[in-house]
Amino acid sequence: MDIIEKINYLIKEKGLSKKDFAESLQNLQPTLKSTGNPPNIQTIYGYLNGKRELKVELIPYIAEVLGVSEQELFSFDIEYATEYNIRYSEEIRELIDLLAYAPKAVREEIKELLLEIKTFSKNRLKSIKSNNN
């Protein structure tokens, strides 16, 4: 997934239209180094549609509009790698954020439970595969 795909994914995840995103970006008044002016709506659509190369100076503004860190725009971890995780990524990030408030004993219990589920799932998958052979 490249950065434009990630931006478009986050726009959709946040429930924004491309128009809303473009207007919010313009409202921050980022300036392009090449022109000294903010990009117009058509230029922003060009970035989002992959017809124009995204300018690096816009990254902080894009991150601000999307409510994510600049680094998140460049992180292409497993959260974004599969359809299943794409559908639940906002929920997963919310859970991760909430874990910071959980006492250590609760985090350990959650970890144990998730490891049990992982083991069960792997064993079930192996069983299904061996039954199909």
C-alpha positions as CSV (number, residue, x, y, z in Angstrom):
1,M,0.0,0.0,0.0
2,D,1.5,3.3,-1.0
3,I,1.0,6.6,0.8
4,I,-1.9,7.7,-1.5
5,E,-3.7,4.5,-0.9
6,K,-3.2,4.9,2.8
7,I,-4.5,8.5,2.8
8,N,-7.6,7.4,0.8
9,Y,-8.1,4.5,3.2
10,L,-7.9,6.9,6.2
11,I,-10.3,9.4,4.5
12,K,-12.8,6.6,4.1
13,E,-12.2,5.3,7.6
14,K,-12.9,8.8,9.1
15,G,-16.1,9.0,7.1
16,L,-14.9,12.0,5.1
17,S,-15.6,12.6,1.4
18,K,-12.7,13.6,-0.8
19,K,-14.3,17.0,-1.0
20,D,-14.5,17.4,2.8
21,F,-10.8,16.3,3.0
22,A,-9.7,18.7,0.3
23,E,-11.5,21.6,1.9
24,S,-10.1,20.8,5.4
25,L,-6.7,20.6,3.9
26,Q,-7.1,24.0,2.2
27,N,-8.4,25.6,5.4
28,L,-5.0,24.8,7.0
29,Q,-3.4,26.9,4.2
30,P,-0.3,24.8,3.5
31,T,2.0,26.3,1.0
32,L,3.7,24.5,-1.8
33,K,7.4,25.2,-2.2
34,S,7.1,25.4,-5.9
35,T,4.4,28.1,-6.0
36,G,4.3,29.6,-2.5
37,N,0.6,29.1,-2.6
38,P,-1.8,26.5,-1.1
39,P,-2.8,23.7,-3.6
40,N,-6.2,24.2,-5.2
41,I,-9.0,21.7,-4.9
42,Q,-8.2,20.1,-8.3
43,T,-4.6,19.7,-7.4
44,I,-5.6,17.9,-4.2
45,Y,-7.9,15.6,-6.1
46,G,-5.0,15.0,-8.4
47,Y,-2.9,13.8,-5.5
48,L,-5.8,11.6,-4.2
49,N,-6.4,10.1,-7.6
50,G,-2.7,9.4,-8.1
51,K,-2.5,11.7,-11.1
52,R,-0.1,14.1,-9.4
53,E,2.9,13.4,-7.2
54,L,2.2,14.2,-3.5
55,K,4.4,17.0,-2.2
56,V,6.3,16.2,1.0
57,E,5.5,19.6,2.5
58,L,1.8,18.6,2.7
59,I,2.4,15.6,4.9
60,P,2.0,17.4,8.3
61,Y,-1.2,19.0,7.1
62,I,-2.6,15.8,5.7
63,A,-1.8,14.1,9.0
64,E,-3.5,16.9,10.9
65,V,-6.7,16.7,8.8
66,L,-6.8,12.9,9.2
67,G,-6.1,13.0,13.0
68,V,-3.1,10.7,12.7
69,S,0.7,11.1,13.2
70,E,2.9,11.7,10.2
71,Q,4.5,8.4,10.9
72,E,1.2,6.6,10.6
73,L,0.9,7.7,7.0
74,F,4.1,5.8,6.3
75,S,3.4,2.7,8.5
76,F,2.4,-0.2,6.4
77,D,2.1,-2.8,9.1
78,I,-0.2,-5.8,9.3
79,E,-3.1,-3.6,10.5
80,Y,-3.4,-2.4,6.9
81,A,-2.2,-5.6,5.1
82,T,-5.4,-7.7,4.9
83,E,-9.0,-7.1,4.2
84,Y,-10.0,-8.3,7.7
85,N,-7.7,-5.9,9.5
86,I,-8.5,-3.1,7.2
87,R,-12.2,-3.4,8.2
88,Y,-11.3,-3.3,11.9
89,S,-8.3,-1.1,12.0
90,E,-10.0,1.8,13.7
91,E,-11.3,-0.5,16.4
92,I,-7.9,-2.1,16.8
93,R,-6.2,1.3,17.2
94,E,-8.8,2.2,19.8
95,L,-8.1,-1.0,21.7
96,I,-4.4,-0.3,21.6
97,D,-4.9,3.2,22.9
98,L,-7.1,1.9,25.7
99,L,-4.6,-0.7,26.8
100,A,-2.5,2.1,28.2
101,Y,-5.1,2.5,30.9
102,A,-5.4,-1.1,31.8
103,P,-3.6,-2.4,34.9
104,K,-0.8,-4.8,34.3
105,A,-2.8,-7.8,35.5
106,V,-5.6,-7.0,33.0
107,R,-3.1,-6.7,30.2
108,E,-1.6,-10.0,31.1
109,E,-5.0,-11.6,31.2
110,I,-5.9,-10.2,27.8
111,K,-2.6,-11.4,26.4
112,E,-3.1,-14.9,27.8
113,L,-6.6,-15.0,26.3
114,L,-5.5,-13.8,22.9
115,L,-2.7,-16.4,22.9
116,E,-5.2,-19.2,23.7
117,I,-7.4,-18.0,20.8
118,K,-4.4,-17.9,18.5
119,T,-3.4,-21.4,19.4
120,F,-7.0,-22.7,19.1
121,S,-7.3,-21.0,15.6
122,K,-4.0,-22.4,14.4
123,N,-4.9,-25.9,15.6
124,R,-8.4,-25.6,14.0
125,L,-6.9,-24.5,10.7
126,K,-4.4,-27.5,10.8
127,S,-7.3,-29.8,11.5
128,I,-9.3,-28.4,8.6
129,K,-6.3,-28.7,6.2
130,S,-5.6,-32.3,7.2
131,N,-9.2,-33.3,6.8
132,N,-9.2,-31.8,3.3
133,N,-6.1,-33.8,2.3
